[in-house]
């Protein structure tokens, strides 16, 4: 299990899907286009809202079906952090971890130093073959950690 530092993948999700021969309908294109960029961790509802801004007739069912296909293909990660809805992360080609705000739920990709040294002693592996490490840092983002005006006097 080795850690590879963050390397930006130049190909967009849509370009990667075309290379794989995925049939790009207008609805699928709208979903893939909103899942492009850094620190993208949208819920299905957020994907639907943004896709509708591009293509008003795209349905929520189509968004869910498309997200399911993308997850099954390994082109998008489905993240379940906390009790909220699943979020979808198109950054599958650059090894990374996550930083989440415990107040507002903001979620960022990070590449922490030292993760490559994380080792689980054999005595704690319980017979598992370890495939990956998923680290989530939790805290309050700058906006949520600022004192409110009513408490700052």
N, C-alpha and C positions, 0 to 999 in steps of 0.2 A: 504494500500500500504506500504509494509515494504521492507527495503533494506537488502539483504543478502550479507555479505562480500564475496569476491572472494574465491572460493574453487575449486581447480584443479580437473577436471573430469578425472579420471584415464582411462576411456574407450575412445579409439580413435573413430573417426567418423566411420570408417569401422567396428569396433567391435559393435558400437551401431546399425548400419544398419543391420548387421547380426542378432543381437538379435531381431530386428523388423521383421525379415523374408524377408528382401529386397533381390531380386535376384541380386547377385553380378556377373555381366559379367566382362570380362577383361577391357572393356572401363569404366564401372562404378567404378571398383576398382582403375583404374589409376586416375580418378577424385577425388575419396574419399581420396586416399593416398596423393595427393598434397594439400588437405585441412586439413592437420594435423599439429599441432604445435601451439605455442603461437604467438600471434600478426599476425595471418594469415588474410589478407584482400586483396585477389587477385581479379582482374577483370576476366571476362570470357576469354579474350584473354590470360592473364597470366596463368590461369588454363589450357587452351588448350596447350600453349607452354610447360608447365611443364609436362602435361599428355603425350604429344607426345614424350618427352624424355624417358618416361617409355614404351610407346606403340605407335609407330610411326603411326599406322593406325587410331588412334582416331580422329574423325572429330570435327570441331567446332560446328556443329549442335548437335552432341551427347553431347558435353560439355554443351551447352545451355539447352538441354532437361534434362540432369542429374541435373544441377544446379536448374532448375525450379522444378523438383521433390523434391529435397532436401529442398528447401525453403517451398514448399507446405507441406512437412512432418514436418516442424519445426526443422529440423536438421541443417539448415544453415540459417543465417540471410542475407538478401539482404540489403546492406547499400547504400544510396544515399547521399553523403556528397559533397556539392558543385555542380559544373556543369559537372564534369567528369563522366566516366562510373560507373555503379554499381559495388560494391565490395561485396565479399562473405565472411562471417565470420562464421566459424564453432563453435565458442565459444558461444553456446546457453544455456549451463547449468550453467554457472557462471555469475551472474549479474555483468555487467560492463558498462563502458561508453568509450568514445573515445577521443584521443588526435591526432589532425591532423596538419601537417605542411602546412602552407598557401603558401609556396614556391614550395616544391617538391611533396607534397601530401602524404608523409609518414604518416601512420596511426597506432596507438598503442592502445591496450586495457588498461584501467586504472580503478582503484577503488578509487575515490576521497573520502576523509574524509568529513563528514558533509552532504552528499547527502540525507541521511535518514531524515534530518530535512527540506528538501525542501517541502513546502506546498503551494498549490495554493488556495488562499482564495475563498470561495464559490462564492463571488461576481464576480470573474474572470473566473469561470468554464463554464459560459454560458450554463448551463444545461448538460454539458458533465459528463459522469462517467469516471473518470481518471483511466486508467488501468496501465500505466507505465510512467516512466520519462526517457527521452533520453537526456543526457548531452554531448555536444561536446565542448571540449576545442580547441582553435585554437591558433597557434603561429608558430614560426620558430624553426625547429630542430637545433641541435648543428652544423651540417654541413652547413645549410643555413644561420645561424646567424653569422658565422665567416666572418669577412671582407675579401674581395678578395685581392689578392696581388697587383692588379693594383690600388686599392683605399687606401691600407695601405702603407703609406710612412713615 
